[in-house]
Amino acid sequence: MWDVGWSNQSFEYWLYLHFDYSDSALHRDSWNEKLDVLFKRYGIGDGRYRKNYEDIYDLVNTYGSAAEAIRNAKRRMFGFREKECNPSAYDPGTTVYLLVEELLKMIED
């Protein structure tokens, strides 16, 4: 079975949820700027968010956590009904947490 994990406006919203909750409808560039602030604050990587970090999972889980991102995403997505609301209109929103939950189950087994 195939399913789609999406993150609107950008994947960076999902990364931001590792650190904090937000339901602000921001442009994708703003999520990058918010991650810049967090990366600088925590000294992650070179202190600046970059899309091409090969170890992004480890970096965001140093001071944030996948568990927090999942909690924050579930909080934001509570009440979202995909059949009634087009994902592109749900801003911000993400279903990446569904994929991560499945991957974590596979790792635990």
Secondary structure, DSSP 8 states (H G I E B T S, - for coil): ------EES-HHHHHHTTT--------HHHHHHHHHHHHHHHT-TTSS--TT-TTHHHHHHHHS-HHHHHHHHHHHHTT--TTTS-GGGSSSEE-HHHHHHHHHHHHH-
